Amino acid sequence: MKKNAILCILVSFLLLNGCGLVSRLKDLTQTANNLLENINSIVQQIDTKVETGELSREVGNLIDERLDKLAEVIETTIQNSGGFLFDEVNGTVDNAFRNISQLLDQIKTGILDESLPMLMNQLSSEIQENINLISSSVEDIIVLTFGNVFVLVDKTVNSAVIICSIILLAIGLIIFIFLLFRKKRTLTLLRGIGLSFMVIYLAFFLTIIFSNRIRGNIIAGFNLGIKYEGTEVLPKVTSVYPETFTFGTNDKIFLYGKHLNKIDTLKVVLKIGDQVKYNFPPENIIVKSQNRIVLGNFKTWGPPVFAEFSKFMGVSGQAIVNSAQYKRFAKSVNEKMHPQVTYPQVIMHPINIEPVAHTAIPQNIAVHANISEIQNAKKDIAVREFGVAQSEFLLGRINDFFTTRYQLPEGDYGIVALDNKTEIVSPQLLTIVYPVPPAPLPDIFPMEISWTEPYAVAGRSTSLNVKLGFSHPEEIKNDFKIQITSSPALAPIDINVPVGVVASAISSNVAVVTSRTFTVQNPGNYTFTVNVDINRSVTEENEGNQIYSATLPVKRYVYDLNVIYSTFESKSNKDDWPYETDEYRIKIRTSVTANGSWEFNFNKDGEPGNIYNINQSKNYVNLIPGYLYSFYTTGYEADDGTKDGDDYMGEASNSHYLSTDIKDQDLVQYPLLLETNDYKITGQYTITRRIQ
């Protein structure tokens, strides 16, 4: 009977769970794919900003790590479920997807905002919580696979079927043993049939326990799970960045897509038509994840130096490359290919450092151009400087030099990822471009100066970021120094810029260096002036564009004081016959430097020992350290002149100077107590620190 009861409970539990799964399961496949596309979009924006120097690699890696984990969970679930993703009956995954979408929207907003590093610190834990939630929730659904058929079943139902099978197997085995083996008997036909049934019985339940196919069909047949035909999940490349790859300037190629982790044997090639023109060696493939393939380590594709180019040009060509026309030609081509690099004059202007949305800096060749458009632009500049005949000679020699050096012609290439022999083709072409013609002299110029934090506060340590622009940074072979001075005067700040920083600027022609920390004691507007290469360590093309000035605000801490008087309590009986109660007449005053006194009277008829509500409050704003705030009370019990007149109840006061000790937290509460021998007043005051 106990066994029957156990079986009934298991079957009931199984039916209840299974029916709930079948009737209320949600298909979130499209939602998941939309989320993956959103993640890809953000990852591509982050990679772009890291490569152009607009975002630090540390912040980019932090975002990538979180989003890669999220994409991996979703991708793995889709692939293991035959191209689908279903939610449990309670909608946990759907809710997590909504939360993730909101967090991604905040990240996309932050990408154009200086607040992104702080925002990521806030969102990282929330993203991780949702990753854990999705991971744990999808484990509640088991997908039984056989061939291209999938059976979706609740984890509890699957366990219940296995447990039922084990119990029935054990019961049947006991019965067969009892019937067939309790006495030694010779093998008869009937006994042989019984043994055959026992073998079939054992094989059936063992198959249910160990075979996904049989168990899945049984579960689906009893409507305890969902049976469906899976769709083949194939890797796909959706985009490539950058679309224009310049030798020596770009150092990575990013392929974005879906299900890229399914590629077993990855090769990446460049093709024109059906012909393979370049095969990236294995060491160039530095990242392969579910949504991104990153190619890098292009050690032989670095920028050429002028001495190498001049030697290649030979005697007949050296006169050209050392001419003023060639310098103008190289500079014009550089400005055409890198429009974000400008040559600012000495300027002074105020800068608002509040975190606000801004327009991204244009990328190299902001609007994608094919190779013909790029070559024609170079040709037009060459003809303008040298004329037709000499420009053909120069462009021919430049092309020969770069072709010899890089072993790959300029052109529009199809970029293809190979999984064994299966081609996964990018929908975008990759335009391979030779770099700017080497120039004899580089150029360094300051572009921007800003606080490392959103704003600086008087009395708090801070530092400055200086954004430097370069022309032909590959020609810079030694360190140099920049100096920052200010008005009102602060101690000068020197920053050493090592060659390693210059080398990292080759890909974007931009670098950001950070000063040592320092403290500004007084708030106000400070004009900072940057002077680049103060020791003239680098011989430059233009020595007149090395100074840049900007006015930055230094804010201050201010404090708000909120005073609340809460209760009054008398400690002694002042009542004189013929009056039945005491008549308390209390004066309360609050004084704050640079503010008028706040004074009010509290009049109450009552008895000692009772607590009466005062409920009076006052707020003082924009106080600064050193201000004095005082609390004062005096009072008496009124007898209207009868007998010995009014009874004095005493006075009490306390005072405090606003201190800078309130610096590690934004809000501090203190109890307020004014007490004499005859009464006491309680309350609290709160000091809030903020930046102004």
SULCOR-V447364 format. One record per backbone hydrogen bond with DSSP energy under -1.0 kcal/mol. CO is the residue of the C=O (numbers start at 1). NH is the residue of the N-H. E is the energy in kcal/mol with one decimal. If there is no record, write none. Layout:
co=[CO & CO]
nh=[NH & NH]
e=[E & E]
This chain:
co=[1 & 2 & 3 & 4 & 5 & 6 & 7 & 8 & 9 & 10 & 11 & 12 & 13 & 14 & 15 & 16 & 17 & 18 & 19 & 20 & 21 & 26 & 28 & 29 & 30 & 31 & 32 & 33 & 34 & 35 & 36 & 37 & 38 & 39 & 40 & 41 & 42 & 43 & 44 & 45 & 46 & 47 & 48 & 49 & 49 & 56 & 57 & 58 & 59 & 60 & 61 & 62 & 63 & 64 & 65 & 66 & 67 & 68 & 69 & 70 & 71 & 72 & 73 & 74 & 75 & 76 & 78 & 79 & 82 & 85 & 88 & 91 & 92 & 93 & 94 & 95 & 96 & 97 & 98 & 99 & 100 & 101 & 102 & 103 & 104 & 105 & 106 & 107 & 110 & 112 & 113 & 115 & 116 & 117 & 118 & 119 & 120 & 123 & 124 & 125 & 126 & 127 & 128 & 129 & 130 & 131 & 132 & 133 & 134 & 137 & 138 & 140 & 142 & 144 & 146 & 148 & 149 & 150 & 151 & 152 & 153 & 154 & 155 & 156 & 157 & 158 & 159 & 160 & 161 & 162 & 163 & 164 & 165 & 166 & 167 & 168 & 169 & 170 & 171 & 172 & 173 & 174 & 175 & 176 & 177 & 188 & 189 & 190 & 191 & 192 & 193 & 194 & 195 & 196 & 197 & 198 & 199 & 200 & 201 & 202 & 203 & 204 & 205 & 206 & 207 & 211 & 212 & 213 & 214 & 215 & 216 & 217 & 218 & 219 & 220 & 226 & 228 & 236 & 239 & 241 & 243 & 245 & 246 & 246 & 253 & 254 & 255 & 256 & 256 & 258 & 259 & 260 & 265 & 267 & 268 & 269 & 270 & 270 & 271 & 272 & 275 & 278 & 281 & 282 & 284 & 284 & 287 & 290 & 291 & 292 & 293 & 294 & 294 & 295 & 297 & 298 & 301 & 305 & 306 & 307 & 308 & 309 & 314 & 317 & 318 & 320 & 323 & 324 & 325 & 326 & 327 & 328 & 329 & 330 & 331 & 332 & 333 & 334 & 338 & 347 & 349 & 370 & 371 & 372 & 373 & 374 & 375 & 376 & 377 & 378 & 379 & 380 & 381 & 382 & 383 & 387 & 388 & 389 & 390 & 391 & 392 & 393 & 394 & 395 & 396 & 397 & 398 & 399 & 400 & 401 & 402 & 403 & 411 & 413 & 414 & 415 & 416 & 417 & 418 & 419 & 422 & 424 & 430 & 431 & 432 & 433 & 442 & 443 & 445 & 448 & 450 & 456 & 457 & 462 & 463 & 464 & 465 & 466 & 467 & 467 & 468 & 469 & 471 & 472 & 473 & 480 & 481 & 482 & 483 & 484 & 485 & 487 & 493 & 495 & 497 & 498 & 499 & 500 & 503 & 505 & 509 & 511 & 513 & 518 & 520 & 524 & 526 & 527 & 528 & 529 & 530 & 531 & 533 & 546 & 548 & 550 & 551 & 552 & 554 & 555 & 556 & 558 & 559 & 560 & 561 & 562 & 563 & 564 & 565 & 566 & 567 & 568 & 569 & 570 & 576 & 582 & 583 & 584 & 585 & 586 & 587 & 588 & 589 & 590 & 591 & 592 & 598 & 600 & 602 & 604 & 606 & 607 & 612 & 616 & 618 & 620 & 623 & 624 & 627 & 628 & 629 & 630 & 631 & 632 & 633 & 634 & 635 & 636 & 637 & 639 & 642 & 647 & 650 & 652 & 654 & 656 & 658 & 661 & 666 & 668 & 670 & 672 & 674 & 678 & 679 & 680 & 681 & 682 & 682 & 683 & 684 & 685 & 686 & 687 & 688 & 690]
nh=[5 & 6 & 7 & 8 & 9 & 10 & 11 & 12 & 13 & 14 & 15 & 16 & 17 & 18 & 19 & 20 & 21 & 22 & 23 & 24 & 25 & 87 & 32 & 33 & 34 & 35 & 36 & 37 & 38 & 39 & 40 & 41 & 42 & 43 & 44 & 45 & 46 & 47 & 48 & 49 & 50 & 51 & 52 & 54 & 55 & 60 & 61 & 62 & 63 & 64 & 65 & 66 & 67 & 68 & 69 & 70 & 71 & 72 & 73 & 74 & 75 & 76 & 77 & 78 & 79 & 80 & 83 & 82 & 231 & 28 & 91 & 95 & 96 & 97 & 98 & 99 & 100 & 101 & 102 & 103 & 104 & 105 & 106 & 107 & 108 & 109 & 110 & 111 & 113 & 358 & 116 & 119 & 120 & 121 & 122 & 123 & 124 & 127 & 128 & 129 & 130 & 131 & 132 & 133 & 134 & 135 & 136 & 137 & 138 & 140 & 141 & 155 & 153 & 151 & 149 & 230 & 146 & 228 & 144 & 226 & 142 & 158 & 159 & 160 & 161 & 162 & 163 & 164 & 165 & 166 & 167 & 168 & 169 & 170 & 171 & 172 & 173 & 174 & 175 & 176 & 177 & 178 & 179 & 180 & 181 & 192 & 193 & 194 & 195 & 196 & 197 & 198 & 199 & 200 & 201 & 202 & 203 & 204 & 205 & 206 & 207 & 208 & 209 & 210 & 211 & 215 & 216 & 217 & 218 & 219 & 220 & 221 & 222 & 224 & 223 & 152 & 150 & 258 & 256 & 254 & 431 & 433 & 249 & 250 & 295 & 241 & 293 & 238 & 239 & 236 & 262 & 263 & 420 & 418 & 280 & 416 & 277 & 278 & 414 & 275 & 272 & 270 & 284 & 285 & 286 & 296 & 294 & 260 & 257 & 289 & 255 & 286 & 287 & 253 & 299 & 301 & 248 & 309 & 310 & 311 & 312 & 313 & 318 & 321 & 322 & 323 & 327 & 328 & 329 & 330 & 331 & 332 & 333 & 334 & 335 & 336 & 337 & 338 & 341 & 549 & 551 & 374 & 375 & 376 & 377 & 378 & 379 & 380 & 381 & 382 & 383 & 384 & 385 & 386 & 387 & 391 & 392 & 393 & 394 & 395 & 396 & 397 & 398 & 399 & 400 & 401 & 402 & 403 & 404 & 405 & 406 & 407 & 432 & 430 & 271 & 426 & 269 & 424 & 267 & 422 & 419 & 417 & 413 & 245 & 411 & 247 & 541 & 471 & 469 & 467 & 465 & 555 & 460 & 518 & 452 & 515 & 450 & 513 & 447 & 448 & 511 & 445 & 443 & 475 & 476 & 497 & 534 & 495 & 531 & 493 & 529 & 527 & 484 & 482 & 480 & 502 & 503 & 504 & 506 & 509 & 470 & 468 & 466 & 462 & 459 & 554 & 552 & 487 & 550 & 485 & 548 & 483 & 536 & 532 & 530 & 528 & 351 & 526 & 524 & 458 & 692 & 690 & 623 & 688 & 620 & 686 & 618 & 684 & 616 & 614 & 682 & 612 & 680 & 609 & 579 & 606 & 638 & 604 & 636 & 602 & 634 & 600 & 632 & 598 & 630 & 595 & 590 & 588 & 586 & 584 & 582 & 610 & 568 & 565 & 563 & 561 & 559 & 627 & 658 & 593 & 656 & 591 & 654 & 589 & 652 & 587 & 649 & 585 & 647 & 642 & 645 & 637 & 635 & 633 & 631 & 629 & 626 & 663 & 689 & 687 & 685 & 683 & 681 & 571 & 676 & 569 & 674 & 566 & 567 & 672 & 564 & 670 & 562 & 668 & 560 & 558]
e=[-2.5 & -2.4 & -2.4 & -2.5 & -2.4 & -2.5 & -2.7 & -2.6 & -2.7 & -2.6 & -2.8 & -2.6 & -2.3 & -2.9 & -2.6 & -1.6 & -1.9 & -2.4 & -2.4 & -1.7 & -1.1 & -2.5 & -2.8 & -2.4 & -2.6 & -2.2 & -2.3 & -2.1 & -2.1 & -2.4 & -2.5 & -2.2 & -2.0 & -2.9 & -2.4 & -2.0 & -2.8 & -2.8 & -2.3 & -2.2 & -2.5 & -2.6 & -1.7 & -1.7 & -1.5 & -2.3 & -2.7 & -1.9 & -2.2 & -2.7 & -2.5 & -1.6 & -2.7 & -3.0 & -1.7 & -2.0 & -2.9 & -2.5 & -2.1 & -2.1 & -3.2 & -2.7 & -1.9 & -2.4 & -2.8 & -2.5 & -2.7 & -1.0 & -2.8 & -2.8 & -1.7 & -2.3 & -2.3 & -2.6 & -2.0 & -2.3 & -2.8 & -2.6 & -2.0 & -2.2 & -2.7 & -2.0 & -1.7 & -2.0 & -2.7 & -1.9 & -2.3 & -1.7 & -2.1 & -1.4 & -1.3 & -2.7 & -2.7 & -1.6 & -1.5 & -2.3 & -2.3 & -2.9 & -2.4 & -2.3 & -2.0 & -2.3 & -2.6 & -2.2 & -2.6 & -2.7 & -2.5 & -2.1 & -2.5 & -1.6 & -1.1 & -2.8 & -2.7 & -2.3 & -1.8 & -3.0 & -2.2 & -2.6 & -2.7 & -2.2 & -3.2 & -2.6 & -2.1 & -2.6 & -2.5 & -2.0 & -2.7 & -2.8 & -2.3 & -2.3 & -2.6 & -2.9 & -2.5 & -2.4 & -2.8 & -2.9 & -2.3 & -2.2 & -2.4 & -2.8 & -2.3 & -2.4 & -2.5 & -2.8 & -2.2 & -2.5 & -2.3 & -2.2 & -2.4 & -2.0 & -2.3 & -2.0 & -2.3 & -2.4 & -2.8 & -2.9 & -2.8 & -2.5 & -2.0 & -2.4 & -2.2 & -1.9 & -2.0 & -2.4 & -2.9 & -2.1 & -3.1 & -2.4 & -2.3 & -2.5 & -2.6 & -2.6 & -1.8 & -2.9 & -1.6 & -3.4 & -2.6 & -2.3 & -2.6 & -3.6 & -3.5 & -3.1 & -1.8 & -2.3 & -3.0 & -2.4 & -2.6 & -3.1 & -1.6 & -2.3 & -1.6 & -1.4 & -1.6 & -3.7 & -2.3 & -2.6 & -2.9 & -1.5 & -3.1 & -1.7 & -2.2 & -2.8 & -2.1 & -1.5 & -1.0 & -2.9 & -2.1 & -2.2 & -1.5 & -2.9 & -3.1 & -2.0 & -1.4 & -2.1 & -2.0 & -1.3 & -1.4 & -1.8 & -3.2 & -1.9 & -1.7 & -1.9 & -1.5 & -2.0 & -1.3 & -1.7 & -1.6 & -2.2 & -2.5 & -3.0 & -2.2 & -2.6 & -2.4 & -2.1 & -2.3 & -1.9 & -2.4 & -2.2 & -1.7 & -1.3 & -2.5 & -1.9 & -2.6 & -2.4 & -1.9 & -1.9 & -2.3 & -2.5 & -1.8 & -2.4 & -2.8 & -2.0 & -1.5 & -3.0 & -1.9 & -1.6 & -1.9 & -1.6 & -2.5 & -2.9 & -2.0 & -2.3 & -2.6 & -2.5 & -2.4 & -2.5 & -2.4 & -2.5 & -2.3 & -2.1 & -2.9 & -1.8 & -3.0 & -3.6 & -3.0 & -2.1 & -2.5 & -2.9 & -1.4 & -2.5 & -2.7 & -2.6 & -2.9 & -2.9 & -1.8 & -2.3 & -3.0 & -2.3 & -3.5 & -2.9 & -3.6 & -2.9 & -2.1 & -2.6 & -2.0 & -2.7 & -2.2 & -2.5 & -3.4 & -1.3 & -2.1 & -2.2 & -2.1 & -1.7 & -1.9 & -3.3 & -1.5 & -2.8 & -2.6 & -2.4 & -2.9 & -3.1 & -3.0 & -2.4 & -1.7 & -1.5 & -2.7 & -1.7 & -1.4 & -3.6 & -2.2 & -3.5 & -3.0 & -2.8 & -2.8 & -3.2 & -2.9 & -1.7 & -2.0 & -2.2 & -1.9 & -2.3 & -1.8 & -2.6 & -3.4 & -2.7 & -2.2 & -2.7 & -2.4 & -3.2 & -3.1 & -2.5 & -3.1 & -2.5 & -3.4 & -2.5 & -2.3 & -2.1 & -1.9 & -3.8 & -1.8 & -2.9 & -2.3 & -2.3 & -2.0 & -1.9 & -2.8 & -2.2 & -1.6 & -3.3 & -2.0 & -2.4 & -2.6 & -3.0 & -2.9 & -2.0 & -2.9 & -2.8 & -2.6 & -3.0 & -2.2 & -1.3 & -2.5 & -3.1 & -3.1 & -3.0 & -2.5 & -1.9 & -3.4 & -2.1 & -2.3 & -2.2 & -2.0 & -3.1 & -2.3 & -3.3 & -2.5 & -2.6 & -2.8 & -2.1 & -2.1 & -3.3 & -1.4 & -2.5 & -2.7 & -2.7 & -2.6 & -2.1 & -2.6 & -2.8 & -2.3 & -1.6 & -3.1 & -3.9 & -3.1 & -2.1 & -2.6 & -2.5 & -1.2 & -2.8 & -2.6 & -2.6 & -2.6 & -2.4 & -2.5 & -2.8]
